[in-house]
Amino acid sequence: MALVEVKVPDIGDFKDVEVIELLVKVGDTVKVEQSLSTVESDKASMEIPSSHAGVVKEMKVKLGDKVGEGSLLLM
């Protein structure tokens, strides 16, 4: 199976929000729409869902990283 890049979807008018929680790790099996991480802006926190199903091969973010729409989360 080919590697798929899972990126941050359109999360509204937020840029450079902080990753405050990682809900999956390398080796985990994820489903479509399963929450992968939680991000927090100065106004709200939100969970980022998976756009694909599969097994996490590599994490591309860590706690404290800043992400925005299109940022690579995991492979």
PQR file of N, CA, C, O and H, with PARSE charges and radii, in Angstrom:
ATOM      1  N   MET A   1       0.839  -1.183   0.000 -0.4000 1.5000
ATOM      2  CA  MET A   1       0.000   0.000   0.000 -0.0000 2.0000
ATOM      3  C   MET A   1       0.887   1.250   0.000  0.5500 1.7000
ATOM      4  O   MET A   1       1.895   1.303   0.704 -0.5500 1.4000
ATOM      5  N   ALA A   2       0.509   2.232  -0.779 -0.4000 1.5000
ATOM      6  CA  ALA A   2       1.288   3.465  -0.902 -0.0000 2.0000
ATOM      7  C   ALA A   2       1.167   4.314   0.359  0.5500 1.7000
ATOM      8  O   ALA A   2       0.143   4.292   1.042 -0.5500 1.4000
ATOM      9  H   ALA A   2      -0.310   2.189  -1.350  0.4000 1.0000
ATOM     10  N   LEU A   3       2.222   5.057   0.655 -0.4000 1.5000
ATOM     11  CA  LEU A   3       2.186   5.997   1.771 -0.0000 2.0000
ATOM     12  C   LEU A   3       1.290   7.168   1.408  0.5500 1.7000
ATOM     13  O   LEU A   3       1.314   7.655   0.278 -0.5500 1.4000
ATOM     14  H   LEU A   3       3.054   5.075   0.100  0.4000 1.0000
ATOM     15  N   VAL A   4       0.506   7.612   2.368 -0.4000 1.5000
ATOM     16  CA  VAL A   4      -0.388   8.747   2.169 -0.0000 2.0000
ATOM     17  C   VAL A   4      -0.001   9.843   3.151  0.5500 1.7000
ATOM     18  O   VAL A   4       0.205   9.580   4.336 -0.5500 1.4000
ATOM     19  H   VAL A   4       0.486   7.217   3.286  0.4000 1.0000
ATOM     20  N   GLU A   5       0.097  11.054   2.662 -0.4000 1.5000
ATOM     21  CA  GLU A   5       0.361  12.193   3.542 -0.0000 2.0000
ATOM     22  C   GLU A   5      -0.962  12.683   4.103  0.5500 1.7000
ATOM     23  O   GLU A   5      -1.874  13.023   3.349 -0.5500 1.4000
ATOM     24  H   GLU A   5      -0.071  11.268   1.700  0.4000 1.0000
ATOM     25  N   VAL A   6      -1.071  12.720   5.427 -0.4000 1.5000
ATOM     26  CA  VAL A   6      -2.276  13.246   6.061 -0.0000 2.0000
ATOM     27  C   VAL A   6      -1.956  14.660   6.523  0.5500 1.7000
ATOM     28  O   VAL A   6      -1.054  14.883   7.330 -0.5500 1.4000
ATOM     29  H   VAL A   6      -0.330  12.444   6.040  0.4000 1.0000
ATOM     30  N   LYS A   7      -2.719  15.607   5.988 -0.4000 1.5000
ATOM     31  CA  LYS A   7      -2.457  17.027   6.252 -0.0000 2.0000
ATOM     32  C   LYS A   7      -3.618  17.647   7.030  0.5500 1.7000
ATOM     33  O   LYS A   7      -4.714  17.089   7.101 -0.5500 1.4000
ATOM     34  H   LYS A   7      -3.451  15.425   5.332  0.4000 1.0000
ATOM     35  N   VAL A   8      -3.349  18.797   7.600 -0.4000 1.5000
ATOM     36  CA  VAL A   8      -4.382  19.542   8.314 -0.0000 2.0000
ATOM     37  C   VAL A   8      -5.405  20.031   7.293  0.5500 1.7000
ATOM     38  O   VAL A   8      -5.041  20.690   6.319 -0.5500 1.4000
ATOM     39  H   VAL A   8      -2.459  19.249   7.543  0.4000 1.0000
ATOM     40  N   PRO A   9      -6.692  19.712   7.510 -0.5600 1.5000
ATOM     41  CA  PRO A   9      -7.731  20.184   6.590  0.2800 2.0000
ATOM     42  C   PRO A   9      -8.037  21.667   6.846  0.5500 1.7000
ATOM     43  O   PRO A   9      -7.405  22.294   7.695 -0.5500 1.4000
ATOM     44  N   ASP A  10      -8.986  22.210   6.125 -0.4000 1.5000
ATOM     45  CA  ASP A  10      -9.429  23.584   6.353 -0.0000 2.0000
ATOM     46  C   ASP A  10     -10.013  23.663   7.766  0.5500 1.7000
ATOM     47  O   ASP A  10     -11.035  23.039   8.053 -0.5500 1.4000
ATOM     48  H   ASP A  10      -9.499  21.700   5.435  0.4000 1.0000
ATOM     49  N   ILE A  11      -9.371  24.422   8.639 -0.4000 1.5000
ATOM     50  CA  ILE A  11      -9.837  24.525  10.031 -0.0000 2.0000
ATOM     51  C   ILE A  11     -10.367  25.925  10.313  0.5500 1.7000
ATOM     52  O   ILE A  11     -10.386  26.378  11.457 -0.5500 1.4000
ATOM     53  H   ILE A  11      -8.541  24.929   8.406  0.4000 1.0000
ATOM     54  N   GLY A  12     -10.791  26.596   9.265 -0.4000 1.5000
ATOM     55  CA  GLY A  12     -11.321  27.940   9.434 -0.0000 2.0000
ATOM     56  C   GLY A  12     -10.208  28.969   9.331  0.5500 1.7000
ATOM     57  O   GLY A  12      -9.173  28.724   8.712 -0.5500 1.4000
ATOM     58  H   GLY A  12     -10.776  26.228   8.335  0.4000 1.0000
ATOM     59  N   ASP A  13     -10.429  30.100   9.930 -0.4000 1.5000
ATOM     60  CA  ASP A  13      -9.508  31.221   9.794 -0.0000 2.0000
ATOM     61  C   ASP A  13      -8.411  31.160  10.856  0.5500 1.7000
ATOM     62  O   ASP A  13      -8.192  32.119  11.596 -0.5500 1.4000
ATOM     63  H   ASP A  13     -11.270  30.299  10.432  0.4000 1.0000
ATOM     64  N   PHE A  14      -7.721  30.007  10.920 -0.4000 1.5000
ATOM     65  CA  PHE A  14      -6.665  29.830  11.910 -0.0000 2.0000
ATOM     66  C   PHE A  14      -5.355  29.532  11.197  0.5500 1.7000
ATOM     67  O   PHE A  14      -5.300  28.703  10.290 -0.5500 1.4000
ATOM     68  H   PHE A  14      -7.899  29.228  10.319  0.4000 1.0000
ATOM     69  N   LYS A  15      -4.302  30.220  11.620 -0.4000 1.5000
ATOM     70  CA  LYS A  15      -2.970  29.965  11.087 -0.0000 2.0000
ATOM     71  C   LYS A  15      -2.029  29.818  12.281  0.5500 1.7000
ATOM     72  O   LYS A  15      -2.170  30.531  13.275 -0.5500 1.4000
ATOM     73  H   LYS A  15      -4.346  30.894  12.357  0.4000 1.0000
ATOM     74  N   ASP A  16      -1.087  28.914  12.189 -0.4000 1.5000
ATOM     75  CA  ASP A  16      -0.106  28.718  13.259 -0.0000 2.0000
ATOM     76  C   ASP A  16      -0.751  28.433  14.614  0.5500 1.7000
ATOM     77  O   ASP A  16      -0.494  29.124  15.599 -0.5500 1.4000
ATOM     78  H   ASP A  16      -0.973  28.335  11.382  0.4000 1.0000
ATOM     79  N   VAL A  17      -1.609  27.383  14.640 -0.4000 1.5000
ATOM     80  CA  VAL A  17      -2.185  26.947  15.902 -0.0000 2.0000
ATOM     81  C   VAL A  17      -1.275  25.883  16.506  0.5500 1.7000
ATOM     82  O   VAL A  17      -0.619  25.136  15.780 -0.5500 1.4000
ATOM     83  H   VAL A  17      -1.818  26.821  13.840  0.4000 1.0000
ATOM     84  N   GLU A  18      -1.235  25.816  17.828 -0.4000 1.5000
ATOM     85  CA  GLU A  18      -0.306  24.925  18.531 -0.0000 2.0000
ATOM     86  C   GLU A  18      -0.885  23.531  18.719  0.5500 1.7000
ATOM     87  O   GLU A  18      -2.048  23.379  19.094 -0.5500 1.4000
ATOM     88  H   GLU A  18      -1.768  26.423  18.418  0.4000 1.0000
ATOM     89  N   VAL A  19      -0.061  22.505  18.453 -0.4000 1.5000
ATOM     90  CA  VAL A  19      -0.436  21.120  18.718 -0.0000 2.0000
ATOM     91  C   VAL A  19      -0.310  20.906  20.235  0.5500 1.7000
ATOM     92  O   VAL A  19       0.787  20.989  20.788 -0.5500 1.4000
ATOM     93  H   VAL A  19       0.883  22.629  18.148  0.4000 1.0000
ATOM     94  N   ILE A  20      -1.449  20.627  20.905 -0.4000 1.5000
ATOM     95  CA  ILE A  20      -1.414  20.457  22.356 -0.0000 2.0000
ATOM     96  C   ILE A  20      -1.610  19.004  22.784  0.5500 1.7000
ATOM     97  O   ILE A  20      -1.401  18.657  23.946 -0.5500 1.4000
ATOM     98  H   ILE A  20      -2.340  20.560  20.456  0.4000 1.0000
ATOM     99  N   GLU A  21      -2.019  18.148  21.823 -0.4000 1.5000
ATOM    100  CA  GLU A  21      -2.222  16.737  22.159 -0.0000 2.0000
ATOM    101  C   GLU A  21      -2.096  15.886  20.897  0.5500 1.7000
ATOM    102  O   GLU A  21      -2.637  16.240  19.850 -0.5500 1.4000
ATOM    103  H   GLU A  21      -2.190  18.429  20.878  0.4000 1.0000
ATOM    104  N   LEU A  22      -1.384  14.765  20.999 -0.4000 1.5000
ATOM    105  CA  LEU A  22      -1.299  13.789  19.910 -0.0000 2.0000
ATOM    106  C   LEU A  22      -2.116  12.576  20.345  0.5500 1.7000
ATOM    107  O   LEU A  22      -1.869  12.003  21.407 -0.5500 1.4000
ATOM    108  H   LEU A  22      -0.945  14.477  21.850  0.4000 1.0000
ATOM    109  N   LEU A  23      -3.088  12.188  19.523 -0.4000 1.5000
ATOM    110  CA  LEU A  23      -4.018  11.129  19.890 -0.0000 2.0000
ATOM    111  C   LEU A  23      -3.675   9.781  19.266  0.5500 1.7000
ATOM    112  O   LEU A  23      -4.313   8.774  19.575 -0.5500 1.4000
ATOM    113  H   LEU A  23      -3.288  12.653  18.661  0.4000 1.0000
ATOM    114  N   VAL A  24      -2.664   9.755  18.384 -0.4000 1.5000
ATOM    115  CA  VAL A  24      -2.207   8.510  17.769 -0.0000 2.0000
ATOM    116  C   VAL A  24      -0.684   8.486  17.807  0.5500 1.7000
ATOM    117  O   VAL A  24      -0.038   9.511  18.027 -0.5500 1.4000
ATOM    118  H   VAL A  24      -2.146  10.573  18.133  0.4000 1.0000
ATOM    119  N   LYS A  25      -0.118   7.293  17.589 -0.4000 1.5000
ATOM    120  CA  LYS A  25       1.343   7.153  17.540 -0.0000 2.0000
ATOM    121  C   LYS A  25       1.704   6.186  16.420  0.5500 1.7000
ATOM    122  O   LYS A  25       0.829   5.534  15.851 -0.5500 1.4000
ATOM    123  H   LYS A  25      -0.642   6.461  17.410  0.4000 1.0000
ATOM    124  N   VAL A  26       2.984   6.095  16.107 -0.4000 1.5000
ATOM    125  CA  VAL A  26       3.459   5.192  15.062 -0.0000 2.0000
ATOM    126  C   VAL A  26       3.004   3.775  15.394  0.5500 1.7000
ATOM    127  O   VAL A  26       3.157   3.308  16.523 -0.5500 1.4000
ATOM    128  H   VAL A  26       3.695   6.624  16.570  0.4000 1.0000
ATOM    129  N   GLY A  27       2.444   3.101  14.395 -0.4000 1.5000
ATOM    130  CA  GLY A  27       1.964   1.731  14.564 -0.0000 2.0000
ATOM    131  C   GLY A  27       0.461   1.636  14.794  0.5500 1.7000
ATOM    132  O   GLY A  27      -0.125   0.565  14.636 -0.5500 1.4000
ATOM    133  H   GLY A  27       2.320   3.481  13.478  0.4000 1.0000
ATOM    134  N   ASP A  28      -0.170   2.758  15.170 -0.4000 1.5000
ATOM    135  CA  ASP A  28      -1.622   2.748  15.400 -0.0000 2.0000
ATOM    136  C   ASP A  28      -2.373   2.613  14.080  0.5500 1.7000
ATOM    137  O   ASP A  28      -1.939   3.134  13.052 -0.5500 1.4000
ATOM    138  H   ASP A  28       0.306   3.628  15.299  0.4000 1.0000
ATOM    139  N   THR A  29      -3.492   1.915  14.117 -0.4000 1.5000
ATOM    140  CA  THR A  29      -4.404   1.843  12.978 -0.0000 2.0000
ATOM    141  C   THR A  29      -5.457   2.925  13.165  0.5500 1.7000
ATOM    142  O   THR A  29      -6.064   3.027  14.231 -0.5500 1.4000
ATOM    143  H   THR A  29      -3.844   1.492  14.952  0.4000 1.0000
ATOM    144  N   VAL A  30      -5.674   3.728  12.136 -0.4000 1.5000
ATOM    145  CA  VAL A  30      -6.658   4.806  12.227 -0.0000 2.0000
ATOM    146  C   VAL A  30      -7.741   4.628  11.174  0.5500 1.7000
ATOM    147  O   VAL A  30      -7.529   4.017  10.127 -0.5500 1.4000
ATOM    148  H   VAL A  30      -5.181   3.645  11.270  0.4000 1.0000
ATOM    149  N   LYS A  31      -8.905   5.180  11.484 -0.4000 1.5000
ATOM    150  CA  LYS A  31     -10.049   5.161  10.576 -0.0000 2.0000
ATOM    151  C   LYS A  31     -10.270   6.564  10.036  0.5500 1.7000
ATOM    152  O   LYS A  31      -9.781   7.542  10.602 -0.5500 1.4000
ATOM    153  H   LYS A  31      -9.078   5.677  12.334  0.4000 1.0000
ATOM    154  N   VAL A  32     -11.013   6.657   8.935 -0.4000 1.5000
ATOM    155  CA  VAL A  32     -11.380   7.955   8.388 -0.0000 2.0000
ATOM    156  C   VAL A  32     -12.203   8.691   9.449  0.5500 1.7000
ATOM    157  O   VAL A  32     -13.070   8.099  10.092 -0.5500 1.4000
ATOM    158  H   VAL A  32     -11.410   5.863   8.475  0.4000 1.0000
ATOM    159  N   GLU A  33     -11.929   9.963   9.624 -0.4000 1.5000
ATOM    160  CA  GLU A  33     -12.598  10.845  10.582 -0.0000 2.0000
ATOM    161  C   GLU A  33     -12.175  10.616  12.035  0.5500 1.7000
ATOM    162  O   GLU A  33     -12.680  11.300  12.926 -0.5500 1.4000
ATOM    163  H   GLU A  33     -11.225  10.444   9.102  0.4000 1.0000
ATOM    164  N   GLN A  34     -11.261   9.672  12.300 -0.4000 1.5000
ATOM    165  CA  GLN A  34     -10.752   9.491  13.665 -0.0000 2.0000
ATOM    166  C   GLN A  34      -9.882  10.692  14.025  0.5500 1.7000
ATOM    167  O   GLN A  34      -9.113  11.174  13.193 -0.5500 1.4000
ATOM    168  H   GLN A  34     -10.851   9.116  11.577  0.4000 1.0000
ATOM    169  N   SER A  35      -9.999  11.169  15.250 -0.4000 1.5000
ATOM    170  CA  SER A  35      -9.197  12.307  15.689 -0.0000 2.0000
ATOM    171  C   SER A  35      -7.729  11.911  15.808  0.5500 1.7000
ATOM    172  O   SER A  35      -7.396  10.878  16.388 -0.5500 1.4000
ATOM    173  H   SER A  35     -10.623  10.777  15.926  0.4000 1.0000
ATOM    174  N   LEU A  36      -6.856  12.751  15.248 -0.4000 1.5000
ATOM    175  CA  LEU A  36      -5.413  12.485  15.243 -0.0000 2.0000
ATOM    176  C   LEU A  36      -4.669  13.345  16.257  0.5500 1.7000
ATOM    177  O   LEU A  36      -3.735  12.882  16.912 -0.5500 1.4000
ATOM    178  H   LEU A  36      -7.126  13.590  14.777  0.4000 1.0000
ATOM    179  N   SER A  37      -5.087  14.584  16.380 -0.4000 1.5000
ATOM    180  CA  SER A  37      -4.416  15.506  17.290 -0.0000 2.0000
ATOM    181  C   SER A  37      -5.384  16.605  17.688  0.5500 1.7000
ATOM    182  O   SER A  37      -6.427  16.802  17.065 -0.5500 1.4000
ATOM    183  H   SER A  37      -5.846  14.960  15.848  0.4000 1.0000
ATOM    184  N   THR A  38      -5.008  17.314  18.740 -0.4000 1.5000
ATOM    185  CA  THR A  38      -5.778  18.467  19.185 -0.0000 2.0000
ATOM    186  C   THR A  38      -4.889  19.695  19.042  0.5500 1.7000
ATOM    187  O   THR A  38      -3.725  19.690  19.442 -0.5500 1.4000
ATOM    188  H   THR A  38      -4.160  17.155  19.246  0.4000 1.0000
ATOM    189  N   VAL A  39      -5.462  20.748  18.463 -0.4000 1.5000
ATOM    190  CA  VAL A  39      -4.736  22.008  18.312 -0.0000 2.0000
ATOM    191  C   VAL A  39      -5.491  23.093  19.062  0.5500 1.7000
ATOM    192  O   VAL A  39      -6.695  22.989  19.294 -0.5500 1.4000
ATOM    193  H   VAL A  39      -6.408  20.753  18.139  0.4000 1.0000
ATOM    194  N   GLU A  40      -4.761  24.134  19.434 -0.4000 1.5000
ATOM    195  CA  GLU A  40      -5.390  25.197  20.212 -0.0000 2.0000
ATOM    196  C   GLU A  40      -4.939  26.558  19.703  0.5500 1.7000
ATOM    197  O   GLU A  40      -3.748  26.812  19.518 -0.5500 1.4000
ATOM    198  H   GLU A  40      -3.783  24.219  19.245  0.4000 1.0000
ATOM    199  N   SER A  41      -5.916  27.421  19.484 -0.4000 1.5000
ATOM    200  CA  SER A  41      -5.624  28.816  19.149 -0.0000 2.0000
ATOM    201  C   SER A  41      -5.924  29.641  20.396  0.5500 1.7000
ATOM    202  O   SER A  41      -6.253  29.093  21.447 -0.5500 1.4000
ATOM    203  H   SER A  41      -6.882  27.215  19.634  0.4000 1.0000
ATOM    204  N   ASP A  42      -5.810  30.935  20.275 -0.4000 1.5000
ATOM    205  CA  ASP A  42      -6.135  31.774  21.424 -0.0000 2.0000
ATOM    206  C   ASP A  42      -7.637  31.807  21.699  0.5500 1.7000
ATOM    207  O   ASP A  42      -8.058  32.282  22.753 -0.5500 1.4000
ATOM    208  H   ASP A  42      -5.543  31.381  19.420  0.4000 1.0000
ATOM    209  N   LYS A  43      -8.448  31.310  20.767 -0.4000 1.5000
ATOM    210  CA  LYS A  43      -9.896  31.353  20.908 -0.0000 2.0000
ATOM    211  C   LYS A  43     -10.545  29.997  21.146  0.5500 1.7000
ATOM    212  O   LYS A  43     -11.607  29.926  21.765 -0.5500 1.4000
ATOM    213  H   LYS A  43      -8.105  30.924  19.911  0.4000 1.0000
ATOM    214  N   ALA A  44      -9.932  28.922  20.668 -0.4000 1.5000
ATOM    215  CA  ALA A  44     -10.600  27.617  20.747 -0.0000 2.0000
ATOM    216  C   ALA A  44      -9.597  26.483  20.591  0.5500 1.7000
ATOM    217  O   ALA A  44      -8.487  26.675  20.096 -0.5500 1.4000
ATOM    218  H   ALA A  44      -9.070  28.979  20.165  0.4000 1.0000
ATOM    219  N   SER A  45     -10.019  25.289  21.030 -0.4000 1.5000
ATOM    220  CA  SER A  45      -9.238  24.090  20.729 -0.0000 2.0000
ATOM    221  C   SER A  45     -10.103  23.203  19.846  0.5500 1.7000
ATOM    222  O   SER A  45     -11.329  23.212  19.952 -0.5500 1.4000
ATOM    223  H   SER A  45     -10.921  25.134  21.432  0.4000 1.0000
ATOM    224  N   MET A  46      -9.457  22.439  18.976 -0.4000 1.5000
ATOM    225  CA  MET A  46     -10.204  21.565  18.067 -0.0000 2.0000
ATOM    226  C   MET A  46      -9.383  20.331  17.747  0.5500 1.7000
ATOM    227  O   MET A  46      -8.152  20.353  17.756 -0.5500 1.4000
ATOM    228  H   MET A  46      -8.461  22.432  18.889  0.4000 1.0000
ATOM    229  N   GLU A  47     -10.107  19.248  17.462 -0.4000 1.5000
ATOM    230  CA  GLU A  47      -9.451  18.003  17.078 -0.0000 2.0000
ATOM    231  C   GLU A  47      -9.346  17.947  15.562  0.5500 1.7000
ATOM    232  O   GLU A  47     -10.261  18.356  14.848 -0.5500 1.4000
ATOM    233  H   GLU A  47     -11.106  19.231  17.455  0.4000 1.0000
ATOM    234  N   ILE A  48      -8.217  17.433  15.081 -0.4000 1.5000
ATOM    235  CA  ILE A  48      -7.978  17.286  13.641 -0.0000 2.0000
ATOM    236  C   ILE A  48      -8.292  15.840  13.263  0.5500 1.7000
ATOM    237  O   ILE A  48      -7.663  14.920  13.787 -0.5500 1.4000
ATOM    238  H   ILE A  48      -7.474  17.101  15.661  0.4000 1.0000
ATOM    239  N   PRO A  49      -9.266  15.619  12.349 -0.5600 1.5000
ATOM    240  CA  PRO A  49      -9.627  14.252  11.950  0.2800 2.0000
ATOM    241  C   PRO A  49      -8.738  13.723  10.826  0.5500 1.7000
ATOM    242  O   PRO A  49      -8.115  14.489  10.092 -0.5500 1.4000
ATOM    243  N   SER A  50      -8.695  12.400  10.712 -0.4000 1.5000
ATOM    244  CA  SER A  50      -7.936  11.766   9.640 -0.0000 2.0000
ATOM    245  C   SER A  50      -8.730  11.796   8.337  0.5500 1.7000
ATOM    246  O   SER A  50      -9.941  11.576   8.329 -0.5500 1.4000
ATOM    247  H   SER A  50      -9.201  11.777  11.309  0.4000 1.0000
ATOM    248  N   SER A  51      -8.042  12.067   7.256 -0.4000 1.5000
ATOM    249  CA  SER A  51      -8.681  12.056   5.939 -0.0000 2.0000
ATOM    250  C   SER A  51      -8.611  10.676   5.295  0.5500 1.7000
ATOM    251  O   SER A  51      -9.270  10.429   4.285 -0.5500 1.4000
ATOM    252  H   SER A  51      -7.058  12.246   7.262  0.4000 1.0000
ATOM    253  N   HIS A  52      -7.808   9.766   5.878 -0.4000 1.5000
ATOM    254  CA  HIS A  52      -7.612   8.431   5.319 -0.0000 2.0000
ATOM    255  C   HIS A  52      -7.601   7.387   6.435  0.5500 1.7000
ATOM    256  O   HIS A  52      -7.406   7.715   7.605 -0.5500 1.4000
ATOM    257  H   HIS A  52      -7.273   9.966   6.698  0.4000 1.0000
ATOM    258  N   ALA A  53      -7.812   6.132   6.056 -0.4000 1.5000
ATOM    259  CA  ALA A  53      -7.675   5.006   6.987 -0.0000 2.0000
ATOM    260  C   ALA A  53      -6.344   4.328   6.698  0.5500 1.7000
ATOM    261  O   ALA A  53      -5.864   4.346   5.564 -0.5500 1.4000
ATOM    262  H   ALA A  53      -7.971   5.866   5.106  0.4000 1.0000
ATOM    263  N   GLY A  54      -5.749   3.731   7.728 -0.4000 1.5000
ATOM    264  CA  GLY A  54      -4.491   3.024   7.529 -0.0000 2.0000
ATOM    265  C   GLY A  54      -3.709   2.922   8.821  0.5500 1.7000
ATOM    266  O   GLY A  54      -4.254   3.088   9.912 -0.5500 1.4000
ATOM    267  H   GLY A  54      -6.138   3.717   8.649  0.4000 1.0000
ATOM    268  N   VAL A  55      -2.417   2.645   8.682 -0.4000 1.5000
ATOM    269  CA  VAL A  55      -1.524   2.499   9.835 -0.0000 2.0000
ATOM    270  C   VAL A  55      -0.540   3.666   9.838  0.5500 1.7000
ATOM    271  O   VAL A  55       0.046   3.995   8.807 -0.5500 1.4000
ATOM    272  H   VAL A  55      -1.973   2.510   7.796  0.4000 1.0000
ATOM    273  N   VAL A  56      -0.362   4.286  10.994 -0.4000 1.5000
ATOM    274  CA  VAL A  56       0.563   5.409  11.122 -0.0000 2.0000
ATOM    275  C   VAL A  56       1.989   4.890  10.972  0.5500 1.7000
ATOM    276  O   VAL A  56       2.424   4.027  11.733 -0.5500 1.4000
ATOM    277  H   VAL A  56      -0.837   4.019  11.832  0.4000 1.0000
ATOM    278  N   LYS A  57       2.717   5.421   9.985 -0.4000 1.5000
ATOM    279  CA  LYS A  57       4.098   5.015   9.729 -0.0000 2.0000
ATOM    280  C   LYS A  57       5.099   6.010  10.296  0.5500 1.7000
ATOM    281  O   LYS A  57       6.185   5.628  10.731 -0.5500 1.4000
ATOM    282  H   LYS A  57       2.363   6.122   9.366  0.4000 1.0000
ATOM    283  N   GLU A  58       4.728   7.298  10.289 -0.4000 1.5000
ATOM    284  CA  GLU A  58       5.664   8.324  10.735 -0.0000 2.0000
ATOM    285  C   GLU A  58       4.893   9.566  11.169  0.5500 1.7000
ATOM    286  O   GLU A  58       4.014  10.043  10.450 -0.5500 1.4000
ATOM    287  H   GLU A  58       3.845   7.609   9.935  0.4000 1.0000
ATOM    288  N   MET A  59       5.226  10.085  12.345 -0.4000 1.5000
ATOM    289  CA  MET A  59       4.630  11.332  12.827 -0.0000 2.0000
ATOM    290  C   MET A  59       5.465  12.490  12.283  0.5500 1.7000
ATOM    291  O   MET A  59       6.694  12.430  12.300 -0.5500 1.4000
ATOM    292  H   MET A  59       5.940   9.698  12.928  0.4000 1.0000
ATOM    293  N   LYS A  60       4.814  13.523  11.811 -0.4000 1.5000
ATOM    294  CA  LYS A  60       5.517  14.679  11.251 -0.0000 2.0000
ATOM    295  C   LYS A  60       5.390  15.916  12.137  0.5500 1.7000
ATOM    296  O   LYS A  60       5.968  16.958  11.828 -0.5500 1.4000
ATOM    297  H   LYS A  60       3.815  13.572  11.797  0.4000 1.0000
ATOM    298  N   VAL A  61       4.635  15.812  13.239 -0.4000 1.5000
ATOM    299  CA  VAL A  61       4.516  16.918  14.191 -0.0000 2.0000
ATOM    300  C   VAL A  61       4.765  16.385  15.594  0.5500 1.7000
ATOM    301  O   VAL A  61       4.666  15.184  15.849 -0.5500 1.4000
ATOM    302  H   VAL A  61       4.165  14.965  13.490  0.4000 1.0000
ATOM    303  N   LYS A  62       5.087  17.294  16.490 -0.4000 1.5000
ATOM    304  CA  LYS A  62       5.246  16.934  17.901 -0.0000 2.0000
ATOM    305  C   LYS A  62       4.532  17.990  18.739  0.5500 1.7000
ATOM    306  O   LYS A  62       4.134  19.037  18.229 -0.5500 1.4000
ATOM    307  H   LYS A  62       5.168  18.269  16.284  0.4000 1.0000
ATOM    308  N   LEU A  63       4.376  17.706  20.016 -0.4000 1.5000
ATOM    309  CA  LEU A  63       3.718  18.655  20.903 -0.0000 2.0000
ATOM    310  C   LEU A  63       4.426  20.002  20.844  0.5500 1.7000
ATOM    311  O   LEU A  63       5.655  20.077  20.858 -0.5500 1.4000
ATOM    312  H   LEU A  63       4.699  16.855  20.431  0.4000 1.0000
ATOM    313  N   GLY A  64       3.634  21.052  20.778 -0.4000 1.5000
ATOM    314  CA  GLY A  64       4.196  22.397  20.745 -0.0000 2.0000
ATOM    315  C   GLY A  64       4.418  22.948  19.347  0.5500 1.7000
ATOM    316  O   GLY A  64       4.609  24.153  19.184 -0.5500 1.4000
ATOM    317  H   GLY A  64       2.636  20.991  20.766  0.4000 1.0000
ATOM    318  N   ASP A  65       4.395  22.079  18.325 -0.4000 1.5000
ATOM    319  CA  ASP A  65       4.566  22.562  16.949 -0.0000 2.0000
ATOM    320  C   ASP A  65       3.383  23.442  16.565  0.5500 1.7000
ATOM    321  O   ASP A  65       2.281  23.291  17.094 -0.5500 1.4000
ATOM    322  H   ASP A  65       4.240  21.100  18.458  0.4000 1.0000
ATOM    323  N   LYS A  66       3.628  24.359  15.642 -0.4000 1.5000
ATOM    324  CA  LYS A  66       2.574  25.228  15.102 -0.0000 2.0000
ATOM    325  C   LYS A  66       2.181  24.693  13.733  0.5500 1.7000
ATOM    326  O   LYS A  66       3.043  24.423  12.896 -0.5500 1.4000
ATOM    327  H   LYS A  66       4.522  24.481  15.212  0.4000 1.0000
ATOM    328  N   VAL A  67       0.877  24.540  13.503 -0.4000 1.5000
ATOM    329  CA  VAL A  67       0.382  24.029  12.222 -0.0000 2.0000
ATOM    330  C   VAL A  67      -0.723  24.933  11.692  0.5500 1.7000
ATOM    331  O   VAL A  67      -1.296  25.742  12.421 -0.5500 1.4000
ATOM    332  H   VAL A  67       0.177  24.760  14.182  0.4000 1.0000
ATOM    333  N   GLY A  68      -1.003  24.772  10.413 -0.4000 1.5000
ATOM    334  CA  GLY A  68      -2.089  25.494   9.755 -0.0000 2.0000
ATOM    335  C   GLY A  68      -2.633  24.597   8.654  0.5500 1.7000
ATOM    336  O   GLY A  68      -2.177  23.467   8.479 -0.5500 1.4000
ATOM    337  H   GLY A  68      -0.537  24.114   9.821  0.4000 1.0000
ATOM    338  N   GLU A  69      -3.605  25.106   7.917 -0.4000 1.5000
ATOM    339  CA  GLU A  69      -4.183  24.317   6.823 -0.0000 2.0000
ATOM    340  C   GLU A  69      -3.089  23.873   5.867  0.5500 1.7000
ATOM    341  O   GLU A  69      -2.279  24.688   5.425 -0.5500 1.4000
ATOM    342  H   GLU A  69      -3.975  26.024   8.059  0.4000 1.0000
ATOM    343  N   GLY A  70      -3.059  22.578   5.544 -0.4000 1.5000
ATOM    344  CA  GLY A  70      -2.065  22.035   4.623 -0.0000 2.0000
ATOM    345  C   GLY A  70      -0.803  21.519   5.271  0.5500 1.7000
ATOM    346  O   GLY A  70       0.033  20.913   4.600 -0.5500 1.4000
ATOM    347  H   GLY A  70      -3.717  21.916   5.903  0.4000 1.0000
ATOM    348  N   SER A  71      -0.643  21.750   6.586 -0.4000 1.5000
ATOM    349  CA  SER A  71       0.555  21.234   7.283 -0.0000 2.0000
ATOM    350  C   SER A  71       0.515  19.715   7.334  0.5500 1.7000
ATOM    351  O   SER A  71      -0.542  19.122   7.552 -0.5500 1.4000
ATOM    352  H   SER A  71      -1.322  22.242   7.131  0.4000 1.0000
ATOM    353  N   LEU A  72       1.665  19.090   7.133 -0.4000 1.5000
ATOM    354  CA  LEU A  72       1.766  17.635   7.161 -0.0000 2.0000
ATOM    355  C   LEU A  72       1.750  17.139   8.613  0.5500 1.7000
ATOM    356  O   LEU A  72       2.576  17.549   9.428 -0.5500 1.4000
ATOM    357  H   LEU A  72       2.523  19.572   6.956  0.4000 1.0000
ATOM    358  N   LEU A  73       0.790  16.246   8.921 -0.4000 1.5000
ATOM    359  CA  LEU A  73       0.660  15.692  10.269 -0.0000 2.0000
ATOM    360  C   LEU A  73       1.385  14.361  10.415  0.5500 1.7000
ATOM    361  O   LEU A  73       2.171  14.160  11.341 -0.5500 1.4000
ATOM    362  H   LEU A  73       0.119  15.913   8.258  0.4000 1.0000
ATOM    363  N   LEU A  74       1.101  13.455   9.478 -0.4000 1.5000
ATOM    364  CA  LEU A  74       1.668  12.107   9.569 -0.0000 2.0000
ATOM    365  C   LEU A  74       1.604  11.405   8.240  0.5500 1.7000
ATOM    366  O   LEU A  74       0.935  11.850   7.308 -0.5500 1.4000
ATOM    367  H   LEU A  74       0.462  13.619   8.726  0.4000 1.0000
ATOM    368  N   MET A  75       2.324  10.282   8.169 -0.4000 1.5000
ATOM    369  CA  MET A  75       2.322   9.431   6.968 -0.0000 2.0000
ATOM    370  C   MET A  75       1.601   8.142   7.319  0.5500 1.7000
ATOM    371  O   MET A  75       1.467   7.259   6.472 -0.5500 1.4000
ATOM    372  H   MET A  75       2.868   9.921   8.927  0.4000 1.0000
TER
END
